[in-house]
Amino acid sequence: MKVTVVGAGAVGASCAEYIAIKNFASEVVLLDIKEGYAEGKAMDLMQTASLNSFDTKIVGSTNDYTKTAGSDVVVITSGIPRKPGMTREELIGINAGIVKEVATKLVEQSPETIIIVVSNPMDTMAYLAHKATGLPKNRIIGMGGALDSARFKYRLAEALEAPISDIDGMVIGGHSDVGMVPLTRLATRNSVPVKEFISEERLAQVKEDTKVGGATLTKLLGTSAWYAPGAAVSALVQAIACDQKKVFPCSALLEGEYGLSDISIGVPVVLGKNGIEKILEIELSEEELTALQTSAEGVSKTNGLLEL
């Protein structure tokens, strides 16, 4: 299993590190445009191999896409990160050009690859990757829902004062502060609905804290987060590499599911060796479905800014 991560910044390096530590990939290629940067990150990570007990080979490259040839999975993290006060949508002008070029070059070298998009605005960048490459819909995946759901579970565990391993919950919709749809109705603690443990008011606060999870971290850190995004990507890559058939909410291209078409947006999917093995159409309440449709309107508006 060969994995390429484009962008050797904090998110990309975290992706590479978590993938290597899980020891399911034979090689990770870290690619960046900054001279020597990916090579340095790769060398630094390889010097942790004996300490962290992994055998994955990590290789760095400055903008040489031939090094990515034959990649089973490629991860696109490249682009500028958010700064405090910025929305993900404000990144579209610069990041669209980067993602389009990167996706095209990656597919030239690895025509059978599966693409995981991390760059923001993530749903629109996943949609752009579809248009730029023409790959089948199962082979382009937006990471956002997996990350948003991890943040949701963190906030739920915090509110319940419970171990996070007890918690299950999912966020669908767009990967944006206003577009996320945390499914509080379906969230559980060891199969018991969380509403049995906390008040509606506290649960509403969890929902709002989840939706601004990225913005909260950007304000604290001065830039986008990287540990949780890196971990989310590694979980998706592992599900594909190991054919785990695991369910994650991911940005997928919809063709009628949930009444939506020609849009990439977060919905639950089954991930396996073919990428998105199946899009799951779970039963949503009228309120949840309305929230998803409103989220889709926002994503479509952002998509309209693309030059396809």
C-alpha positions as CSV (number, residue, x, y, z in Angstrom):
1,M,0.0,0.0,0.0
2,K,1.5,3.3,-1.2
3,V,0.0,6.6,0.1
4,T,0.9,10.1,-1.1
5,V,0.2,13.2,1.1
6,V,0.5,16.5,-0.8
7,G,1.4,19.4,1.5
8,A,4.0,18.8,4.1
9,G,2.7,21.5,6.5
10,A,1.3,20.7,9.9
11,V,-1.8,18.8,8.7
12,G,0.1,16.9,6.0
13,A,2.9,15.9,8.3
14,S,0.4,14.8,10.9
15,C,-1.3,12.6,8.3
16,A,2.0,11.0,7.4
17,E,2.9,10.4,11.0
18,Y,-0.4,8.8,12.0
19,I,-0.5,6.6,8.9
20,A,3.1,5.5,9.5
21,I,2.5,4.7,13.2
22,K,-0.5,2.5,12.3
23,N,1.9,0.4,10.2
24,F,-0.5,-0.6,7.5
25,A,1.2,1.2,4.6
26,S,4.5,0.2,3.0
27,E,5.4,3.7,1.8
28,V,4.2,7.3,2.4
29,V,5.3,10.0,0.0
30,L,5.2,13.5,1.4
31,L,5.2,16.1,-1.4
32,D,5.6,19.9,-1.1
33,I,6.5,22.9,-3.3
34,K,8.9,24.4,-0.8
35,E,12.4,23.3,-1.6
36,G,13.7,20.6,0.8
37,Y,10.7,21.0,3.2
38,A,9.1,17.6,2.5
39,E,12.5,15.9,2.5
40,G,13.2,17.4,5.9
41,K,9.8,16.4,7.4
42,A,10.2,12.9,6.0
43,M,13.7,12.5,7.5
44,D,12.5,13.8,10.9
45,L,9.6,11.3,10.9
46,M,11.8,8.4,9.8
47,Q,14.1,9.1,12.7
48,T,11.1,8.3,15.0
49,A,10.5,4.9,13.3
50,S,12.6,2.9,15.8
51,L,11.1,4.8,18.7
52,N,7.5,4.4,17.5
53,S,8.0,0.8,16.2
54,F,6.9,1.3,12.6
55,D,8.3,0.0,9.3
56,T,6.5,2.3,6.9
57,K,9.0,4.1,4.6
58,I,8.4,7.9,4.5
59,V,9.9,9.7,1.5
60,G,9.9,13.4,0.9
61,S,9.9,15.1,-2.5
62,T,9.9,18.7,-3.7
63,N,7.2,18.9,-6.4
64,D,8.3,15.7,-8.2
65,Y,5.0,14.0,-9.0
66,T,6.8,11.0,-10.5
67,K,7.7,10.0,-7.0
68,T,3.9,9.6,-6.3
69,A,3.4,7.1,-9.2
70,G,1.4,4.0,-8.3
71,S,-0.2,5.5,-5.2
72,D,-3.2,3.6,-4.0
73,V,-4.5,6.6,-2.0
74,V,-3.6,10.2,-2.3
75,V,-4.4,12.9,0.3
76,I,-4.6,16.6,-0.7
77,T,-3.9,19.0,2.1
78,S,-2.2,21.7,0.0
79,G,-3.5,25.2,0.1
80,I,-3.5,28.1,2.6
81,P,-4.9,27.4,6.1
82,R,-7.4,29.6,7.9
83,K,-6.4,32.5,10.0
84,P,-8.4,33.9,12.9
85,G,-11.7,35.4,11.7
86,M,-11.6,33.7,8.3
87,T,-14.3,31.4,7.1
88,R,-13.3,28.2,5.1
89,E,-15.2,29.7,2.1
90,E,-12.8,32.7,2.0
91,L,-10.0,30.4,1.0
92,I,-11.6,29.4,-2.3
93,G,-9.8,31.9,-4.6
94,I,-6.3,30.5,-3.9
95,N,-7.0,26.9,-3.0
96,A,-9.2,26.1,-6.0
97,G,-6.3,26.7,-8.4
98,I,-3.9,24.6,-6.2
99,V,-6.3,21.7,-5.7
100,K,-7.2,21.5,-9.4
101,E,-3.6,21.4,-10.5
102,V,-2.6,18.9,-7.8
103,A,-5.4,16.5,-8.4
104,T,-4.8,16.5,-12.1
105,K,-1.0,15.8,-11.7
106,L,-1.7,13.1,-9.1
107,V,-4.1,11.2,-11.4
108,E,-1.6,11.4,-14.3
109,Q,0.8,9.4,-12.2
110,S,-1.7,7.2,-10.4
111,P,-4.8,6.8,-12.6
112,E,-6.4,4.1,-10.3
113,T,-5.9,6.1,-7.1
114,I,-8.5,7.1,-4.5
115,I,-8.3,10.8,-3.5
116,I,-9.0,12.2,-0.1
117,V,-9.5,15.9,0.0
118,V,-8.7,18.0,3.1
119,S,-8.1,21.5,1.6
120,N,-10.8,24.1,2.4
121,P,-13.5,24.8,1.6
122,M,-13.5,21.1,1.7
123,D,-16.8,20.1,0.1
124,T,-16.2,22.5,-2.8
125,M,-12.7,21.3,-3.2
126,A,-13.9,17.7,-3.3
127,Y,-16.5,18.7,-5.9
128,L,-13.7,20.4,-7.9
129,A,-11.6,17.3,-7.8
130,H,-14.5,15.4,-9.3
131,K,-14.8,17.9,-12.2
132,A,-11.0,18.2,-12.7
133,T,-10.2,14.5,-12.8
134,G,-13.4,12.8,-14.0
135,L,-12.8,9.9,-11.6
136,P,-15.7,7.7,-10.5
137,K,-17.6,9.1,-7.6
138,N,-16.5,6.3,-5.2
139,R,-12.9,7.4,-5.6
140,I,-13.0,11.0,-4.3
141,I,-13.7,11.5,-0.7
142,G,-13.9,14.7,1.4
143,M,-12.5,14.3,4.9
144,G,-14.6,16.8,6.8
145,G,-17.4,14.8,8.3
146,A,-15.0,12.4,10.0
147,L,-13.2,15.3,11.7
148,D,-16.5,17.1,12.6
149,S,-17.8,13.9,14.1
150,A,-14.7,13.4,16.2
151,R,-15.1,17.0,17.5
152,F,-18.8,16.3,18.2
153,K,-17.9,13.2,20.3
154,Y,-15.3,15.2,22.2
155,R,-17.9,17.8,23.1
156,L,-20.4,15.1,24.0
157,A,-18.0,13.3,26.3
158,E,-17.1,16.7,27.9
159,A,-20.7,17.5,28.6
160,L,-21.5,14.0,29.9
161,E,-18.3,13.8,31.9
162,A,-17.9,10.4,30.3
163,P,-15.0,8.5,28.6
164,I,-15.0,9.3,24.9
165,S,-15.0,5.5,24.1
166,D,-18.6,5.4,25.5
167,I,-19.7,8.0,23.0
168,D,-21.1,7.6,19.5
169,G,-22.3,10.5,17.3
170,M,-22.2,11.8,13.7
171,V,-22.1,15.1,11.9
172,I,-23.4,15.4,8.4
173,G,-23.8,18.3,6.0
174,G,-21.2,20.8,4.8
175,H,-17.8,21.2,6.5
176,S,-18.5,24.8,7.6
177,D,-19.4,26.7,10.7
178,V,-23.0,27.2,9.5
179,G,-23.4,24.1,7.4
180,M,-22.6,21.3,9.9
181,V,-25.6,19.2,11.1
182,P,-24.7,17.4,14.3
183,L,-27.2,14.6,14.8
184,T,-27.9,15.1,18.5
185,R,-31.0,13.0,18.2
186,L,-29.0,9.9,17.3
187,A,-26.0,10.4,19.6
188,T,-25.6,7.8,22.2
189,R,-23.6,6.7,25.3
190,N,-23.2,3.0,25.2
191,S,-26.4,2.8,23.0
192,V,-28.4,5.0,25.4
193,P,-29.5,8.3,23.8
194,V,-27.5,11.1,25.3
195,K,-30.6,13.1,26.0
196,E,-31.2,10.7,28.9
197,F,-28.1,12.1,30.6
198,I,-28.1,15.9,29.9
199,S,-30.6,18.6,29.3
200,E,-31.8,19.9,26.0
201,E,-30.1,23.2,26.7
202,R,-26.8,21.5,27.3
203,L,-27.2,19.4,24.2
204,A,-27.9,22.5,22.2
205,Q,-24.7,24.0,23.5
206,V,-22.8,20.9,22.4
207,K,-24.2,21.3,19.0
208,E,-23.1,24.9,18.7
209,D,-19.7,24.2,20.1
210,T,-19.2,21.4,17.5
211,K,-20.2,23.7,14.6
212,V,-17.5,26.3,15.6
213,G,-15.0,23.7,16.5
214,G,-12.5,24.6,13.8
215,A,-13.0,28.4,14.3
216,T,-12.4,27.9,18.1
217,L,-9.1,26.2,17.5
218,T,-8.1,28.7,14.8
219,K,-8.6,31.5,17.3
220,L,-6.5,29.8,19.9
221,L,-3.7,28.6,17.6
222,G,-3.6,31.4,15.1
223,T,-4.0,28.9,12.3
224,S,-5.9,25.8,11.4
225,A,-5.7,22.7,13.7
226,W,-3.6,19.7,12.6
227,Y,-3.6,16.8,15.1
228,A,-7.3,15.9,14.7
229,P,-7.4,16.5,11.0
230,G,-4.4,14.3,10.6
231,A,-5.9,11.6,12.7
232,A,-9.2,11.8,10.8
233,V,-7.4,11.3,7.5
234,S,-5.4,8.4,8.8
235,A,-8.6,6.6,9.9
236,L,-10.1,7.0,6.4
237,V,-6.9,5.8,4.7
238,Q,-6.7,2.8,7.0
239,A,-10.4,1.9,6.3
240,I,-9.6,1.9,2.6
241,A,-6.2,0.2,2.8
242,C,-7.4,-2.6,5.1
243,D,-10.9,-2.9,3.5
244,Q,-12.5,-2.4,6.8
245,K,-16.0,-1.5,5.5
246,K,-16.2,1.1,8.3
247,V,-18.9,3.8,8.3
248,F,-17.8,7.4,8.3
249,P,-19.6,10.6,7.4
250,C,-17.6,12.0,4.4
251,S,-18.2,14.4,1.6
252,A,-19.4,12.3,-1.3
253,L,-20.8,13.2,-4.7
254,L,-24.6,12.8,-4.5
255,E,-26.8,11.8,-7.4
256,G,-30.3,11.9,-5.8
257,E,-29.5,10.7,-2.3
258,Y,-31.3,12.8,0.3
259,G,-32.9,14.6,-2.6
260,L,-29.6,16.2,-3.6
261,S,-27.7,16.0,-6.8
262,D,-24.5,17.4,-8.4
263,I,-23.0,18.3,-5.0
264,S,-20.3,16.9,-2.7
265,I,-21.5,17.1,0.9
266,G,-21.1,15.1,4.2
267,V,-23.2,12.0,4.5
268,P,-22.6,8.5,6.1
269,V,-20.7,6.2,3.8
270,V,-19.1,2.7,4.0
271,L,-15.4,2.9,3.2
272,G,-13.4,-0.1,1.9
273,K,-10.9,-1.0,-0.7
274,N,-12.9,0.7,-3.5
275,G,-13.2,3.9,-1.6
276,I,-16.8,4.7,-1.0
277,E,-18.4,1.3,-1.2
278,K,-21.9,2.6,-0.4
279,I,-23.7,5.8,0.5
280,L,-26.0,5.2,3.4
281,E,-29.4,7.0,3.3
282,I,-30.4,7.0,7.0
283,E,-33.8,8.2,8.1
284,L,-33.6,11.8,9.1
285,S,-36.2,13.8,10.9
286,E,-37.9,16.7,9.1
287,E,-35.8,19.2,11.0
288,E,-32.5,17.3,10.2
289,L,-33.4,17.0,6.5
290,T,-34.2,20.7,6.3
291,A,-30.9,21.5,7.9
292,L,-29.1,19.3,5.5
293,Q,-30.8,20.9,2.5
294,T,-30.0,24.4,3.9
295,S,-26.4,23.3,4.2
296,A,-26.4,22.0,0.7
297,E,-27.6,25.4,-0.5
298,G,-24.6,27.0,1.1
299,V,-22.2,24.6,-0.5
300,S,-23.8,25.1,-3.9
301,K,-23.4,28.8,-3.5
302,T,-19.7,28.3,-2.8
303,N,-19.4,25.9,-5.8
304,G,-20.8,28.6,-8.0
305,L,-17.6,30.6,-7.4
306,L,-15.5,27.9,-9.1
307,E,-14.2,28.4,-12.6
308,L,-14.7,24.9,-14.0
